[in-house]
Amino acid sequence: MQIAAFVSTLMMVGVITLPMELTIFGKRAAIVRNVSALGFSLIAAVVIGVVLK
């Protein structure tokens, strides 16, 4: 479950690309996208953990 959370968070949450997203999409959209991606990563990790048990 931890590896699933790590990999999905690594792919979906853009810390390095955040400055570019801030200029292109705006502050609110970039932050909402990253927070929702983090939430979805946690949900995906829990689902994978339940399926693998």
Secondary structure, DSSP 8 states (H G I E B T S, - for coil): -HHHHHHHHHHH--STTHHHHHHHH-HHHHHHHHHHHHHHHHHHHHHHHHHH-
